Amino acid sequence: MAENQKATTKAKEPKAKKTRKPMKIKTRRSLEGLMFVTPWLIGAAVFFVFPLLTSIRLSFSELTSMKGFQMKWNGIDNYKYLFERSTTYIPNFLTEVKDTLIDTPITLVFSLIIAMLVNRDIKGRGFFRTVFFLPVLLGTGYVMEVLLSSEMNGVISIPSGLLQAIGASFAELVTGFLSRITTVLWKSGVQIILFLAGLQGISASLYEASRVDGATEWENFWKITLPLVSPIILLNFVYTMIDSFTDSGNAIMSDIEHCFNNGALARGASMGWFYFAFTFIVCIVVLAVMSRLTFNQGER
């Protein structure tokens, strides 16, 4: 009897609920990010997938009729034209690649230095932040296009007397350097804001502890600041490259626009997709290399 009562009592006892394992920080952040990009993914799937597929097909075809957008498959003839018969595409392509490889590191270094300066507790800090971000607001329209156009190259000039003293070749080098610095300055607003956000996310206690241990400002930069902003450096690196490759003043973008305006849609599509493929590969390589050097505070 006693054994039967014990068995009945055990059967009536409620089963203990299984405790859920807490979600990992990395998983939760991934889900949060997916939640924010879901509207964009839905919009891209609805409005952009079909035009992209049509554009890819067009780059390997010849447009026979605009009515119904009828195409005739011609393989890689459009891409052969870019390398064998076009006199401007490859030179412009190499020029843009060279300019991007030069401007991107300069932009990152300049943006980080400015962000560190305006992040300090100085008078008029808000004013200086606004000044450096102002080109972003002006640069989206006609103002930036005029200021950085070839017609405005005369703004950065060297007096004739100094030109004769230093020589034409050296003067051209100085003018080119000043023009490049001007372009970098105008295109650094977003990068400065992102670096500011990263710098403000670093705990002040880390710097206080390092100063107690006798670390210098130079050591703080290499041991604390640079590792903790390395994810922002990676983000800015990719952003700067894509912004440079897709800039409206880009010679390649101008060639593509010229083809579309003159009815050479298939040729323009091949130009665009070759350029996109190169940009995509470069971004993947950069992400693969720099992700290994990036310090993620949440995982270490």
DRENFI-977594 format. One line per field, with one value per residue: residue number from 1; residue in one letter; x, y, z of N, C-alpha, C in turn. Coordinates in Angstrom, 3 decimals. Layout:
N
nr = [NUM/...]
rest = [A/...]
n_u = [X/...]
n_v = [Y/...]
n_w = [Z/...]
ca_u = [X/...]
ca_v = [Y/...]
ca_w = [Z/...]
c_u = [X/...]
c_v = [Y/...]
c_w = [Z/...]
***
This chain:
300
nr = [1/2/3/4/5/6/7/8/9/10/11/12/13/14/15/16/17/18/19/20/21/22/23/24/25/26/27/28/29/30/31/32/33/34/35/36/37/38/39/40/41/42/43/44/45/46/47/48/49/50/51/52/53/54/55/56/57/58/59/60/61/62/63/64/65/66/67/68/69/70/71/72/73/74/75/76/77/78/79/80/81/82/83/84/85/86/87/88/89/90/91/92/93/94/95/96/97/98/99/100/101/102/103/104/105/106/107/108/109/110/111/112/113/114/115/116/117/118/119/120/121/122/123/124/125/126/127/128/129/130/131/132/133/134/135/136/137/138/139/140/141/142/143/144/145/146/147/148/149/150/151/152/153/154/155/156/157/158/159/160/161/162/163/164/165/166/167/168/169/170/171/172/173/174/175/176/177/178/179/180/181/182/183/184/185/186/187/188/189/190/191/192/193/194/195/196/197/198/199/200/201/202/203/204/205/206/207/208/209/210/211/212/213/214/215/216/217/218/219/220/221/222/223/224/225/226/227/228/229/230/231/232/233/234/235/236/237/238/239/240/241/242/243/244/245/246/247/248/249/250/251/252/253/254/255/256/257/258/259/260/261/262/263/264/265/266/267/268/269/270/271/272/273/274/275/276/277/278/279/280/281/282/283/284/285/286/287/288/289/290/291/292/293/294/295/296/297/298/299/300]
rest = [M/A/E/N/Q/K/A/T/T/K/A/K/E/P/K/A/K/K/T/R/K/P/M/K/I/K/T/R/R/S/L/E/G/L/M/F/V/T/P/W/L/I/G/A/A/V/F/F/V/F/P/L/L/T/S/I/R/L/S/F/S/E/L/T/S/M/K/G/F/Q/M/K/W/N/G/I/D/N/Y/K/Y/L/F/E/R/S/T/T/Y/I/P/N/F/L/T/E/V/K/D/T/L/I/D/T/P/I/T/L/V/F/S/L/I/I/A/M/L/V/N/R/D/I/K/G/R/G/F/F/R/T/V/F/F/L/P/V/L/L/G/T/G/Y/V/M/E/V/L/L/S/S/E/M/N/G/V/I/S/I/P/S/G/L/L/Q/A/I/G/A/S/F/A/E/L/V/T/G/F/L/S/R/I/T/T/V/L/W/K/S/G/V/Q/I/I/L/F/L/A/G/L/Q/G/I/S/A/S/L/Y/E/A/S/R/V/D/G/A/T/E/W/E/N/F/W/K/I/T/L/P/L/V/S/P/I/I/L/L/N/F/V/Y/T/M/I/D/S/F/T/D/S/G/N/A/I/M/S/D/I/E/H/C/F/N/N/G/A/L/A/R/G/A/S/M/G/W/F/Y/F/A/F/T/F/I/V/C/I/V/V/L/A/V/M/S/R/L/T/F/N/Q/G/E/R]
n_u = [0.827/1.862/3.847/2.313/0.979/3.134/3.895/1.604/1.625/3.976/3.243/1.295/2.710/3.734/5.566/8.867/9.529/11.324/14.182/14.864/17.671/19.649/19.644/22.376/24.510/25.517/23.763/21.339/21.856/22.201/19.623/18.241/19.413/18.566/15.838/15.663/16.565/14.753/12.415/13.738/14.764/12.391/11.335/13.401/13.193/10.682/10.737/13.269/14.546/13.619/14.232/17.064/17.767/16.900/18.652/21.114/20.735/20.458/23.047/24.350/23.228/21.671/19.779/16.923/14.422/12.690/10.063/8.290/10.706/12.558/15.106/18.178/20.258/23.746/26.014/29.249/29.887/29.406/31.037/33.504/33.765/34.335/36.977/38.418/37.685/36.746/37.898/38.002/36.964/38.569/40.955/39.676/38.589/40.892/41.961/40.011/40.141/42.762/42.552/40.678/42.047/43.993/42.621/40.984/42.526/43.616/41.318/40.261/42.273/42.363/39.696/39.555/41.453/40.306/37.892/38.827/39.853/37.617/36.192/37.192/36.986/36.345/35.891/33.158/32.685/30.422/29.961/32.212/31.781/29.489/30.467/32.249/30.478/28.858/29.604/28.480/25.757/25.665/26.887/25.244/23.978/23.800/25.727/28.081/28.845/29.564/31.634/33.623/34.137/35.833/35.912/36.317/38.901/40.679/40.481/42.222/45.186/48.532/50.540/51.973/54.660/55.743/55.311/57.156/59.454/59.476/59.002/57.202/56.490/56.720/54.897/52.550/52.377/51.977/49.552/47.857/47.962/46.766/44.228/43.335/43.292/41.303/39.089/38.986/38.424/35.823/34.435/34.424/32.574/30.513/32.122/33.502/31.430/30.703/33.079/33.132/30.922/31.900/34.144/32.920/31.715/33.622/34.671/35.408/36.761/38.676/40.730/41.401/42.362/44.590/46.158/46.740/48.447/50.587/50.605/51.143/49.630/50.026/50.430/47.932/46.367/47.209/46.803/44.246/42.314/42.536/42.196/39.520/37.984/38.254/36.180/34.602/36.415/36.605/33.952/33.863/35.846/34.800/32.497/33.640/35.041/32.932/31.452/33.265/33.586/31.046/30.491/28.960/30.508/32.259/34.202/33.604/30.937/29.888/30.389/28.680/26.200/26.182/25.994/23.432/21.867/22.170/20.969/22.405/21.866/22.498/25.289/25.862/24.825/26.587/28.953/28.265/27.806/30.265/31.818/30.471/30.939/33.708/33.927/32.445/33.998/36.356/35.384/34.631/37.140/38.422/36.772/37.234/39.965/40.296/38.481/39.696/41.504/39.978/38.821/36.484/34.628/32.531/32.939/35.328]
n_v = [-1.211/1.265/1.656/1.909/4.301/6.103/5.952/6.965/9.551/10.568/10.511/12.471/14.753/17.830/18.118/19.349/22.442/22.959/24.916/27.644/28.207/31.122/33.525/34.016/36.883/37.589/36.232/37.494/40.123/39.684/38.906/41.252/43.002/41.741/42.180/44.931/45.203/43.786/45.122/46.427/44.225/43.002/45.018/45.117/42.558/42.716/44.930/45.123/42.741/41.538/43.644/43.603/40.999/41.160/43.114/41.783/39.758/41.396/42.387/40.302/40.164/41.350/44.168/43.982/45.114/47.807/47.690/45.742/44.972/43.222/40.815/39.515/36.824/37.119/36.189/36.810/39.066/41.799/42.283/41.681/43.849/45.928/45.440/45.105/46.927/49.355/52.583/54.136/52.960/51.036/52.624/54.648/53.036/51.969/54.347/55.188/53.098/53.436/56.020/55.488/53.655/55.319/57.487/56.326/55.279/57.776/59.263/57.778/58.015/60.816/61.308/59.899/61.281/63.882/63.235/62.386/64.785/66.561/65.179/65.705/67.557/70.528/74.040/75.115/72.701/71.486/73.234/72.805/70.144/70.393/71.909/70.153/68.208/69.533/69.542/67.093/67.578/69.590/68.327/66.595/67.583/70.055/71.872/70.603/69.275/71.365/72.624/70.675/70.185/70.159/72.730/74.246/73.956/75.981/77.369/76.281/77.270/78.290/81.127/83.027/83.900/82.223/79.860/79.923/79.767/77.281/75.465/73.856/71.129/70.412/72.213/71.264/68.851/69.740/71.130/69.028/67.522/69.287/69.488/66.853/66.623/68.474/67.201/64.921/66.126/67.092/64.752/63.405/63.589/61.724/59.598/60.785/61.218/58.554/57.594/59.240/58.261/55.712/56.368/57.626/55.475/54.145/53.257/55.593/54.765/52.961/54.500/55.986/54.003/53.160/55.461/55.635/53.488/54.553/54.924/56.514/59.059/58.294/55.531/54.861/55.342/53.330/50.982/51.057/52.891/52.484/49.580/49.311/50.868/49.575/47.991/50.093/51.239/49.265/49.344/52.008/51.815/50.081/51.552/53.940/53.065/52.059/54.403/55.951/54.430/54.596/57.237/60.224/61.812/60.050/58.642/56.218/55.827/57.953/57.106/54.883/56.125/57.701/55.743/54.668/56.926/57.257/55.124/52.730/50.319/47.631/47.607/49.484/48.102/45.933/47.295/48.309/45.948/44.616/46.467/46.489/43.824/43.837/45.752/44.448/42.125/43.295/44.442/42.108/40.877/42.806/42.747/40.083/40.123/42.287/41.657/39.752/41.248/42.822/43.951/42.630/43.583/42.344/39.663/38.909]
n_w = [0.000/0.852/-1.025/-3.301/-2.762/-2.736/-5.396/-6.626/-5.614/-6.746/-9.406/-9.472/-8.949/-10.385/-13.451/-13.632/-15.120/-18.112/-18.241/-20.320/-22.328/-22.124/-24.776/-26.932/-27.053/-29.547/-31.264/-30.649/-31.464/-34.162/-34.901/-34.307/-36.145/-38.510/-38.300/-38.710/-41.347/-42.775/-43.986/-46.111/-47.519/-48.349/-50.011/-51.930/-53.040/-54.226/-55.978/-57.253/-58.000/-60.448/-62.416/-62.102/-62.925/-65.560/-66.484/-66.263/-68.163/-70.410/-70.699/-71.896/-74.339/-77.393/-78.015/-79.782/-80.232/-78.857/-78.168/-76.095/-75.146/-76.508/-76.886/-78.260/-77.857/-77.548/-76.351/-75.027/-76.431/-75.972/-73.767/-74.839/-76.510/-74.732/-73.973/-76.321/-78.383/-77.334/-76.622/-74.394/-72.067/-70.556/-69.909/-68.338/-66.365/-65.075/-64.127/-62.270/-60.427/-59.480/-58.315/-56.314/-54.679/-53.716/-52.521/-50.538/-48.190/-47.389/-46.802/-44.644/-42.657/-42.338/-41.507/-39.085/-37.534/-37.418/-36.146/-33.649/-32.723/-32.585/-30.763/-28.321/-25.250/-25.946/-26.518/-28.480/-29.717/-30.866/-32.994/-34.665/-35.349/-36.871/-39.007/-40.280/-41.099/-42.821/-45.638/-46.467/-46.551/-48.469/-50.563/-51.923/-54.082/-56.654/-55.889/-54.898/-57.202/-58.921/-57.478/-57.422/-60.048/-63.245/-64.142/-61.940/-61.191/-61.306/-58.945/-57.062/-57.380/-58.349/-57.772/-60.488/-60.271/-58.261/-59.558/-61.684/-60.197/-58.855/-60.845/-63.513/-63.371/-60.655/-59.602/-60.757/-59.399/-56.737/-57.035/-57.805/-55.459/-53.583/-54.727/-54.434/-51.639/-51.091/-52.241/-50.611/-48.143/-48.584/-48.796/-46.388/-44.356/-43.468/-42.627/-40.509/-38.673/-38.107/-36.966/-34.725/-33.308/-32.705/-31.102/-28.916/-27.786/-26.378/-23.192/-20.633/-18.406/-19.196/-20.293/-18.027/-16.295/-17.752/-17.731/-15.015/-14.825/-16.090/-18.865/-22.025/-24.185/-26.816/-26.561/-25.531/-27.775/-29.615/-28.162/-27.057/-28.306/-31.175/-31.511/-30.506/-32.180/-34.532/-35.791/-36.809/-38.534/-40.489/-41.450/-42.434/-44.356/-46.333/-46.976/-47.971/-50.225/-51.841/-52.140/-53.576/-55.924/-57.004/-57.391/-58.659/-60.308/-61.352/-63.940/-65.177/-64.465/-65.863/-68.489/-68.625/-68.263/-70.541/-72.540/-72.034/-72.472/-75.180/-76.344/-76.412/-74.804/-74.149/-74.262/-72.276/-70.076/-69.912/-69.307/-66.765/-65.253/-65.320/-63.974/-61.520/-60.702/-60.312/-58.225/-56.230/-55.772/-54.789/-52.406/-51.005/-50.669/-49.093/-46.791/-45.987/-45.355/-43.509/-41.508/-39.971/-38.594/-37.040/-33.935/-31.841/-29.271/-27.942/-28.241/-27.214]
ca_u = [0.000/2.729/4.547/1.335/0.728/4.288/3.843/0.521/2.078/4.955/2.537/0.545/3.616/3.955/6.917/9.629/9.644/12.682/14.632/15.429/19.004/19.620/20.129/23.694/24.490/25.734/22.529/20.325/22.202/21.928/18.172/17.852/19.809/17.676/14.542/15.739/16.777/13.671/11.660/14.541/14.820/11.095/11.268/14.331/12.647/9.488/10.938/14.588/15.056/13.324/15.087/18.451/17.898/16.776/19.882/22.149/20.438/20.711/24.486/24.785/22.308/21.528/18.396/16.397/13.243/12.303/8.697/8.343/12.094/12.979/16.560/18.766/21.452/24.986/27.147/30.107/30.323/29.410/32.210/34.674/33.856/34.954/38.417/39.076/37.372/36.505/39.142/37.903/36.482/39.666/41.723/38.875/38.471/42.157/42.094/39.122/40.690/43.926/42.088/40.022/43.070/44.736/41.745/40.370/43.335/43.742/40.035/40.128/43.204/41.897/38.439/39.838/42.136/39.324/36.947/39.486/40.007/36.327/35.627/37.735/36.163/36.823/34.830/32.671/32.780/29.260/30.141/33.178/31.141/28.576/31.268/32.788/29.391/28.157/29.777/27.586/24.471/25.809/27.471/24.293/23.306/24.532/26.838/29.275/29.218/30.233/32.870/34.636/34.228/37.080/35.860/36.705/40.291/41.429/40.435/43.472/46.203/49.794/50.927/52.895/56.048/56.124/55.292/58.429/60.545/59.465/58.912/55.848/56.212/56.485/53.650/51.453/52.288/51.372/48.148/47.149/47.850/45.759/42.921/42.948/42.955/39.994/38.086/38.904/37.747/34.399/33.807/34.746/31.592/29.885/33.141/33.783/30.306/30.796/34.205/32.703/30.062/32.761/34.971/32.082/31.333/34.731/34.521/36.477/37.511/39.839/41.799/41.811/43.189/45.879/46.956/47.238/49.580/51.680/50.582/51.105/48.531/50.366/50.157/46.469/45.807/47.489/46.367/42.826/41.462/42.554/41.497/38.092/37.288/38.556/34.961/34.194/37.368/36.167/32.727/34.205/36.654/33.891/31.640/34.417/35.301/31.702/31.108/34.175/33.303/29.719/30.324/28.352/31.562/33.097/34.251/32.913/29.505/29.544/30.336/27.461/25.077/26.227/25.472/21.987/21.230/22.267/20.299/23.256/21.520/23.230/26.675/25.885/24.614/27.837/29.870/27.849/27.968/31.691/32.262/29.897/31.626/35.019/33.706/31.988/35.144/37.248/34.768/34.722/38.536/38.682/36.066/37.894/41.274/40.210/37.700/40.636/42.220/38.995/38.610/35.069/34.623/31.509/33.302/36.632]
ca_v = [0.000/2.453/1.853/2.423/5.713/6.882/6.018/7.887/10.918/10.992/10.750/13.719/15.900/18.447/18.011/20.598/23.096/23.083/26.306/27.997/28.785/32.516/33.740/34.635/38.290/37.658/35.808/38.536/41.254/39.283/38.964/42.665/43.536/41.182/42.837/46.270/45.160/43.034/45.949/46.645/42.958/42.811/45.985/44.708/41.381/43.064/45.963/45.170/41.451/41.375/44.526/43.156/39.829/41.637/43.820/40.773/39.153/42.399/42.528/39.206/40.095/42.519/44.634/44.012/45.964/48.397/47.268/44.452/44.772/41.956/40.690/38.382/36.394/37.191/35.725/37.798/40.062/43.130/42.380/41.758/45.226/46.775/45.209/45.062/48.043/50.612/53.336/54.935/52.257/50.477/53.705/55.254/52.035/51.938/55.630/55.188/52.153/54.083/57.108/54.911/53.070/56.420/58.337/55.623/55.383/59.174/59.643/57.122/58.636/62.182/61.262/59.468/62.382/64.933/62.727/62.413/66.179/67.146/64.408/66.231/68.558/71.846/75.015/75.125/71.364/71.279/74.023/72.132/68.942/70.823/72.369/69.007/67.432/70.378/69.099/65.985/68.173/70.335/67.488/65.712/68.263/70.765/72.649/69.758/68.979/72.537/72.892/69.681/69.960/70.612/74.170/74.916/73.650/77.215/77.876/75.860/77.652/78.786/82.391/82.855/84.043/80.983/78.794/79.961/79.418/75.861/74.635/73.448/69.753/70.410/72.949/70.351/67.892/70.428/71.395/67.756/67.146/70.145/69.105/65.581/66.899/69.136/66.161/64.092/66.914/67.181/63.430/62.754/63.908/60.520/58.827/61.456/60.934/57.153/57.490/59.877/57.305/54.669/56.917/57.887/54.200/53.618/53.643/56.470/54.073/52.311/55.499/56.331/52.911/53.154/56.597/55.257/52.584/55.305/54.895/57.804/59.207/57.503/54.134/54.729/55.280/52.045/49.842/51.152/53.550/51.836/48.271/49.398/51.477/48.803/47.687/51.301/51.394/48.341/49.894/53.194/51.405/49.583/52.664/54.896/52.465/52.032/55.786/56.408/53.702/54.945/58.689/60.737/62.351/58.947/58.550/54.999/56.090/58.842/56.283/54.071/57.037/58.102/54.621/54.572/58.091/57.152/53.922/51.531/49.760/46.391/47.956/50.118/47.064/45.171/48.159/48.382/44.680/44.360/47.386/45.999/42.594/44.208/46.398/43.414/41.280/44.081/44.549/40.797/40.681/43.707/42.209/38.858/40.437/43.167/41.049/39.049/42.248/43.616/43.571/42.661/43.599/41.458/38.257/38.641]
ca_w = [0.000/0.955/-2.299/-4.272/-2.444/-3.188/-6.857/-6.984/-5.274/-7.755/-10.663/-9.367/-8.857/-11.697/-13.976/-13.577/-16.419/-18.627/-18.333/-21.617/-22.302/-22.595/-26.134/-26.999/-27.467/-30.999/-31.932/-30.467/-32.323/-35.549/-35.103/-34.326/-37.446/-39.530/-38.170/-39.293/-42.799/-43.421/-44.950/-47.318/-48.253/-49.009/-51.117/-52.984/-53.706/-55.004/-56.997/-57.868/-58.479/-61.882/-63.232/-62.067/-63.797/-66.941/-66.823/-66.500/-69.467/-71.445/-70.900/-72.759/-75.480/-78.257/-77.973/-81.150/-80.305/-77.580/-77.899/-75.421/-74.716/-77.095/-76.909/-78.953/-77.125/-78.326/-75.552/-74.367/-77.420/-75.357/-72.897/-75.716/-77.013/-73.705/-73.892/-77.626/-79.282/-76.635/-76.391/-73.170/-70.881/-69.755/-69.269/-67.273/-65.310/-64.328/-63.422/-61.103/-59.444/-58.864/-57.451/-55.138/-53.809/-53.080/-51.711/-49.410/-46.965/-46.960/-46.199/-43.343/-41.703/-42.087/-40.755/-37.707/-36.832/-37.150/-35.151/-32.335/-32.296/-32.210/-29.659/-27.076/-24.556/-26.340/-26.746/-29.854/-30.287/-31.727/-34.210/-35.537/-35.881/-37.933/-40.149/-41.009/-41.689/-43.783/-47.033/-46.785/-46.898/-49.722/-51.599/-52.577/-55.181/-57.704/-55.322/-54.896/-58.589/-59.481/-56.755/-57.721/-61.486/-63.864/-64.346/-60.712/-60.869/-61.189/-57.578/-56.452/-58.352/-57.805/-58.407/-61.619/-59.821/-57.573/-60.557/-62.396/-59.286/-58.493/-62.033/-63.871/-62.939/-59.211/-59.381/-61.083/-58.299/-55.585/-57.353/-57.725/-54.041/-52.955/-55.261/-53.817/-50.239/-51.107/-52.485/-49.391/-47.119/-48.897/-48.764/-45.117/-43.326/-42.918/-41.927/-39.239/-37.777/-37.677/-36.035/-33.476/-32.599/-32.155/-30.019/-27.749/-27.194/-25.580/-21.783/-20.133/-17.352/-19.800/-20.369/-16.655/-15.778/-18.450/-17.246/-13.695/-15.051/-16.693/-20.325/-22.702/-25.140/-27.992/-26.216/-25.437/-29.121/-30.251/-27.352/-26.684/-29.291/-32.496/-31.518/-30.233/-33.331/-35.743/-36.572/-37.535/-39.633/-41.535/-42.030/-43.221/-45.502/-47.358/-47.391/-48.765/-51.537/-52.639/-52.461/-54.626/-57.156/-57.535/-57.374/-59.896/-61.155/-61.792/-65.408/-65.596/-64.356/-66.973/-69.701/-68.573/-68.497/-71.957/-73.341/-71.868/-73.092/-76.631/-76.808/-76.369/-73.493/-73.900/-73.983/-70.955/-69.071/-69.759/-68.562/-65.379/-64.541/-65.134/-62.918/-60.275/-60.320/-59.759/-56.931/-55.296/-55.424/-53.943/-51.072/-50.352/-50.267/-47.968/-45.626/-45.546/-44.768/-42.351/-40.430/-39.092/-37.799/-36.316/-32.541/-31.462/-27.820/-27.412/-28.394/-26.613]
c_u = [0.860/3.430/3.612/1.042/1.876/4.275/2.774/0.921/3.064/4.291/1.795/1.441/3.847/5.405/7.600/9.785/11.104/13.042/15.272/16.816/18.943/20.237/21.472/23.582/24.641/24.472/21.460/20.614/21.942/20.436/17.673/18.216/18.923/16.303/14.555/15.891/15.670/12.830/12.428/14.606/13.519/10.966/12.187/13.784/11.482/9.833/12.260/15.067/14.827/14.142/16.554/18.671/17.791/18.038/21.025/21.961/20.757/22.201/25.059/23.941/22.424/20.055/17.888/15.199/12.922/10.886/8.723/9.728/12.618/14.492/16.981/20.095/22.683/26.218/27.921/30.599/30.376/30.628/33.501/34.867/34.583/36.472/39.124/38.862/37.136/37.829/39.129/37.613/37.626/40.547/40.957/38.741/39.739/42.369/41.242/39.611/41.879/43.495/41.426/41.037/43.897/43.844/41.215/41.234/43.469/42.468/39.882/41.029/42.741/40.642/38.680/40.514/41.142/38.327/37.557/39.634/38.681/35.636/36.139/36.828/36.732/35.631/34.441/32.720/31.609/29.379/31.082/32.593/30.201/29.340/31.767/31.699/28.643/28.375/28.877/26.230/24.534/26.211/26.510/23.636/24.269/25.767/28.133/29.766/29.971/31.583/33.983/34.779/35.541/37.094/36.320/38.145/41.132/41.396/41.705/44.577/47.424/50.139/52.007/54.358/56.558/56.175/56.607/59.576/60.609/59.378/57.504/55.513/55.915/55.189/52.445/51.257/51.599/49.891/47.311/46.946/46.777/44.351/42.428/42.549/41.588/38.872/37.884/38.146/36.241/33.691/34.032/33.688/30.981/30.897/33.466/32.680/30.377/31.946/33.861/31.833/30.897/33.601/34.155/31.598/32.435/34.618/35.704/37.314/38.739/41.013/42.298/42.721/44.554/46.757/47.509/48.455/50.734/51.714/50.506/49.907/48.774/50.078/48.653/45.840/45.992/46.919/44.869/41.982/41.387/41.900/39.985/37.310/37.558/37.299/34.455/35.137/36.976/34.921/33.028/35.016/35.748/33.008/32.393/34.706/34.055/31.293/31.990/33.863/31.993/29.462/29.793/29.380/32.521/33.040/33.521/31.402/29.039/29.458/29.054/26.238/25.016/25.661/23.955/21.270/21.221/21.711/21.130/23.062/22.324/24.682/26.804/25.686/25.879/28.890/29.542/28.092/29.418/32.234/31.735/30.623/32.989/34.870/33.299/33.153/36.104/36.688/34.845/36.142/38.869/38.021/36.768/39.215/41.120/39.381/38.587/41.388/41.280/38.797/37.141/34.988/33.618/31.873/34.618/36.651]
c_v = [1.260/2.745/2.415/3.892/6.600/7.045/6.986/9.321/11.445/11.301/12.064/14.944/16.496/18.323/19.380/21.161/23.218/24.557/26.552/28.599/30.223/32.652/34.449/36.063/38.413/37.279/36.880/39.736/40.928/39.351/40.397/43.305/43.030/41.844/44.204/46.231/44.409/43.891/46.210/45.376/42.700/43.756/45.603/43.517/41.739/43.957/45.844/43.851/41.297/42.334/44.099/41.956/40.219/42.350/42.846/40.112/40.119/42.533/41.432/39.105/41.358/42.907/44.802/44.933/46.492/48.002/45.857/44.089/43.414/41.940/39.444/38.051/36.467/36.842/36.875/38.867/41.466/43.328/42.398/43.162/46.130/46.658/45.333/46.316/49.372/51.298/54.106/54.114/51.761/51.579/54.385/54.305/52.008/53.233/55.658/54.238/52.783/55.186/56.571/54.345/54.148/57.180/57.626/55.666/56.814/59.626/59.048/57.771/60.040/62.187/60.871/60.575/63.481/64.482/62.739/63.838/66.759/66.347/64.890/67.316/69.946/72.764/75.007/73.769/71.088/72.028/73.313/70.848/69.294/71.228/71.185/68.151/68.216/69.956/67.938/66.526/68.905/69.426/66.577/66.358/68.958/71.474/71.854/69.493/70.135/72.756/71.932/69.399/70.525/72.120/74.929/74.631/74.904/77.815/77.517/76.116/78.205/80.086/82.182/82.966/82.790/79.814/78.742/79.509/77.916/74.940/74.107/72.059/69.690/71.138/72.071/69.324/68.503/70.683/70.124/67.303/67.967/69.798/67.808/65.783/67.582/68.131/65.291/64.825/66.935/65.848/62.692/62.943/62.680/59.709/59.454/61.166/59.504/56.954/58.137/58.933/56.187/55.151/57.159/56.603/53.558/54.140/54.494/55.791/53.358/53.276/55.883/55.259/52.887/54.307/56.319/54.344/53.260/55.292/56.309/57.856/58.384/56.016/53.882/54.592/53.893/50.862/49.865/51.677/52.771/50.453/48.391/50.072/50.706/48.343/48.883/51.560/50.494/48.865/51.088/52.839/50.959/50.712/53.622/54.343/52.471/53.439/56.328/55.734/54.145/56.443/59.180/61.337/61.307/58.818/57.315/55.197/57.012/58.071/55.456/54.934/57.469/56.999/54.525/55.739/58.006/55.837/52.659/50.835/48.507/46.676/48.617/49.105/46.251/45.991/48.154/47.096/44.287/45.223/46.933/44.751/42.894/44.829/45.374/42.534/42.020/44.194/43.231/40.541/41.550/43.193/40.967/39.141/41.232/42.584/40.269/40.003/43.076/43.069/43.739/42.497/42.609/39.997/37.921/39.161]
c_w = [0.000/-0.355/-3.360/-4.051/-2.922/-4.705/-7.327/-6.739/-6.315/-9.087/-10.660/-9.320/-10.247/-12.139/-13.964/-14.988/-16.830/-18.778/-19.689/-21.447/-22.805/-23.976/-26.100/-27.532/-28.979/-31.762/-31.828/-31.354/-33.790/-35.856/-35.153/-35.664/-38.567/-39.497/-38.853/-40.813/-43.522/-44.362/-46.240/-48.155/-49.010/-50.207/-52.270/-53.760/-54.633/-56.201/-57.764/-58.457/-59.979/-62.756/-63.236/-62.984/-65.266/-67.394/-67.081/-67.863/-70.604/-71.727/-71.775/-74.028/-76.323/-78.286/-79.402/-81.287/-78.919/-77.193/-77.319/-74.933/-75.192/-77.272/-77.663/-78.287/-78.031/-77.491/-74.916/-75.339/-76.824/-74.463/-73.710/-76.249/-76.016/-73.725/-75.242/-78.470/-78.589/-76.302/-75.070/-71.915/-69.992/-69.149/-68.139/-66.082/-64.448/-63.549/-62.174/-60.025/-58.716/-57.906/-56.181/-54.165/-53.116/-52.107/-50.465/-48.155/-46.452/-46.260/-44.813/-42.297/-41.338/-41.217/-39.304/-36.913/-36.471/-36.083/-33.754/-31.814/-31.815/-31.109/-28.306/-26.508/-24.821/-26.561/-28.229/-30.520/-31.240/-33.042/-35.174/-36.125/-37.028/-39.182/-40.965/-41.632/-42.766/-45.234/-47.427/-47.222/-48.226/-50.876/-52.305/-53.802/-56.107/-57.168/-55.377/-56.306/-59.214/-58.824/-57.139/-59.214/-62.016/-64.066/-63.104/-60.329/-60.710/-59.805/-56.841/-57.461/-57.631/-58.520/-59.459/-61.194/-59.129/-58.542/-61.319/-61.510/-59.027/-59.697/-62.259/-63.343/-61.450/-58.876/-59.694/-59.981/-57.079/-55.824/-57.283/-56.293/-53.347/-53.447/-54.623/-52.364/-50.149/-51.312/-51.258/-48.298/-47.348/-48.726/-47.444/-44.047/-42.670/-42.122/-40.569/-38.227/-37.244/-36.699/-34.686/-32.652/-31.979/-30.992/-28.753/-27.086/-26.369/-24.145/-21.337/-19.065/-17.911/-19.890/-18.984/-16.073/-16.449/-17.997/-15.853/-13.823/-15.768/-18.204/-20.889/-23.648/-26.397/-27.753/-26.074/-26.808/-29.722/-29.482/-27.028/-27.839/-30.603/-32.486/-31.356/-31.355/-34.615/-36.484/-37.372/-38.711/-40.798/-42.236/-42.923/-44.462/-46.651/-47.885/-48.317/-50.153/-52.414/-53.047/-53.582/-55.961/-57.806/-57.537/-58.722/-60.845/-61.675/-63.313/-65.916/-65.537/-65.471/-68.288/-69.753/-68.861/-69.955/-72.849/-73.237/-72.535/-74.611/-77.171/-76.819/-75.022/-73.175/-73.548/-72.604/-69.843/-68.845/-69.010/-67.074/-64.621/-64.377/-64.001/-61.562/-59.786/-59.713/-58.378/-55.872/-54.847/-54.503/-52.524/-50.317/-49.854/-49.056/-46.691/-45.088/-44.851/-43.475/-41.220/-39.475/-38.181/-36.939/-34.920/-32.210/-29.961/-27.226/-27.459/-27.709/-25.176]
***
